[in-house]
């Protein structure tokens, strides 16, 4: 008993020292929770630019810790996890390192699991779950099902439950896409001067690559490989995701958004109603409606 008291006292003293505080903070960041800010609109209207949130780092096992800011792995030789755990489910919002730039973090929705098959036509996503047709009939009641190649496919399998998922009507077949270094991309109007410069070779794309719009509108049937996950943004026509750079290995998945601890809009106004809310809370209609209204106001030039 006396030894336990002495140990507890020494631990208390150490935790109040500068080295102890730093170690405790790093352990929390590495294994429990880490702060992130949503920098782009790829997940609106579910998560908005200016949402600051804590990520639940232990949601899908224990990912390999990285030195903050430098993003140097502290446990080399792993596949990205030091302890495996649960895996993402369909519809989960996931925080991960994209395979084309492992020093960055992306936030997208998992739309297909290992063994699933997907394809897209006219911006409509179709899913054939790996569990087969009987599972599809049972668990996707009320969804539109189509028969293709002797399999049942679910049309838009997430839009009913996750109402923040949407398309941009202004992005049409005449809107090619430029893919920039670092994975950022933007639609470019064919009538614009930028498009003319691209075609004439006068405009230099940062990584030298010019992509047409096709992945936004359609892609052929893809079967998701073992231990891989297909990610897409809820803002479907303004999201750089697995349609462009492929699936995400389980080892690069680091967690899921826990709750928003701070949120501010482009006009530097605090969104008090979003603070303390989980992603599930923010997918309720009242929050989606407010997010859409904020976007309309911004487009009208009021911000």
N, C-alpha and C positions, 0 to 999 in steps of 0.2 A: 504493500500500500504506500509506504514511504517512497519507494523507488518511482512509483507511478506519479506521485505528487511532484517529485523532483523533475521528472521528465516533462510533465505538463508545464511546470514553471519555466524550464529552459526553452521549451517550444514557444511559450507565450513571449518570452523575452526576445527570442530570435525573430518571431513574427513582427515585432515592433521595431526591429532594426532595419536600416536601409537595405542590406542584402536580403534579409528575410522578406521584406515587402516586395522587392523586385522579383524574387523567386516565386512568391505566391501569385503575383499578378501574371507572370509568364505561364505558370501552370494553369491558371484560369483560362488565359487566351489560347493555350495549346490544346486543352482537353475539355473545357466546359463551355465557354461562351466567348465570342469575338465580335467586335463592333464592325459593321459595314454600313456604307452609304450607297443608296441607289443612284448611280450617276447618269443613267439613260432611261429613255421611255419604253424600253423593250418589254417591260412587264405591266405597263399601265393598261387598263385601269385598276389592276389589282394592287400593284406596288408602284408608287409614283416617284419621279425625280425629287430628291430632297428628303425621302424617307430614310431615317437612320435607324438601323435595327441591330439587334443582337442575334447572332447565329447560334443555334444549338449544335455544338461541335461533335457531340456524342450520339447524334441521331442515327448515323449509319456506321457505327464502329468508331475507332480512334484513328484519325488520319495522322500521317507523319508530321510532326511539328516543324515549322519553318521559322527562321529568324525574322522577326518583324522588319518590314520595309525592304530588307535585302532579299527576302524570300529564298534563303538558303536552307535546304533540308538539313535538319539536325540529326537525323537517323538515316544515313545513306544506305543504298542497297535495297530499300523496300519498294513495293509496287505503288506506294502512295498511302498505304495503311500499315500501322504497326499492329493493330488488332481489328479483325473483321467483325462486323456486327450485322444489324438489319440492313436490308437493301431498299432502295426507293420503290414505292408503289406507283401505279399509274395515277397521274394527276397531282403528285407531290410537287411542291415548289422546292427546288434543290439549289444549293450553293456548291459550286465545283470549280476546278481549274480546267479551262478548255484545252484540248490536246494540242492546239496549234500555238498556245502561249501559256505555259504552265506557271508563269509568274503573276498571272492575273486571276481574278475571281469573277465568275459570271453567276447570275441568278436567272434560272429559267424553270419551266414546268416540264416534268418528265412525262412524255406522251407515249413511250413504247419501251417495253421490257425485253430482256434477252429471249429470243425465240418468237417474239411478236413480228407480224408483218404489217407494213404501212405503205400507203401511196397517197399522192395528192393530185387532184384534178380541179382546175378552176378555183383554187384557193380552199377547196374542201378536203379535209383530212379524212382518210379511211383507215380503220384499224381492224386487223384480224388477230385476236388474242391467241397466244400460244396454247391456251387450254382447249381450244377447239370450238366447234359450232354449238354444242350443247351448252357450254359455259356462256357463249355469246347470247344465246336465246334467254338464258336464265338471268344473267346479270346486266343485260342491256335492254330490258323491257322498257318500252316507251321511246326508244331511239329508232331512227330509220336504219333498217338493215338492207343490204343488197347482196345478191349472189353473183360472185365473180370467180371464174375458174374453179367452180365446185366448192367454194368456201363462202361463209357468211362474213361480211364486213360491216363494221359500224361506221356510219357517216357522222362526222363531227362528234366524236365520243366524249368530248369534255365541255362543250359549250352550254349544255343544259345545266350542269352542276356549277361550272365556273363561269359566271356571267360576265366577268371582266374580259374574256377572250373575244377579240373582234378583229375585223379587217378594215383597212382604209380604202374607201371607195375612190379616192383620188389617185391611188396607185393602180394603174391599168396596164394592159399589155404593151402600151407605148411608153412604159416607164422602165428603162434599163437600170441596172445597178452597177455602181462602181465599188469594188472591194478594196479597202485601204489597208495599209500595214497596221498590224495590231488587231485586225478583225472587224474594224468599224466599216459600215457600208451605208450608202445613201442612195435613194432613188434619184435618177436624173431624167428630166423631161427631154424627149427627143427634139423638141423645138428650141431648147435652150442653147446659148452660146457655148456652154461647157460641153454639151454633147457634140457640137460641130468641131470643137477643138480636140475632143477625144478621137473622133473619126479621122481627123486630119493629122493626128499625131502631135499637135501643138501642146496639148495638155498632158503633163506627166503625172500619171497615177503613182502613188508612193511606192508600191511594190511592183509596178510595171504590169499589173494584171487588170483586164477589163472583162467583166462578166455581164452577160445579158440577164434579163429578169427571171428566167425560167424557174429557178428553185422556189421563188415566191408563189408561183402559180401552179406548178405541176412537177412531180418527179415520179419515176417508175417504182414498181413494187420493190421494197427493201425488206430483207429479213435481218433482224437485229441479232448480231453475233453474241455468243456466250460472254457474260460478264460485261456487256456494253449496254448503254442507255441512250435513247434518242430524246434530245431536249429541244423545246421550242418556246419562244416568248409569247405572252398573251397578246401583245401588240403585233399581230402576225406579219404585217407588211413592213415593220420597222424593227425587226429583230435579227441580229446576226447569231445564228444558232446552228443546230446539227444539219440543217438543210445545206449549209455552205461548207462546214469543216468536219462533218461526220459525227459519229457517236462518241459518247464519253465513257471511258473505262471506269469500273467501280472504284479503282484505286485513286482516281482524281476527284471523287465525290467527298466533300468535306463537311456537309451538314445541311441544315434547313433553317429558314428564317424562324426565329422564336417569337419576338414581339418588337414593335416599333417603340423606341424610347424617345425619339425626337423627330419632328417633321416640319419642313419649311418650304414654301412655294417660291416661284421665280420672283415674286414681288417682295420677298423677305418677310412674309407673313407666316406666323407659326400656325400650323394645322393642329390645334389643340385636340380636336376630335379623334385624331389618328394615334395619339400617344398612348402607349400601353396596350394597343390592340395587336392581336395575332393576325397572321395572314387569313385564317378562316373568318375572323371577325370582319376584316376588310373586304371580303368577298360577298358580304351581305349587300342587298340591293341599295340600301340607303347610302353606303359608302361608295359604291360604284357610281351611283347617280351624281354624287358630289364631285367625284373625280372627273366624270364626263363634263359636268357643268364648268368646272375649273378649266378644262381643256378648251371648251367652246369660248369662254371669256378670253383666254390667252390668244386663240386664233383670231378673235375680233380686234386684237390690238389694245385691249384695255390694260393689260399688264405692261 
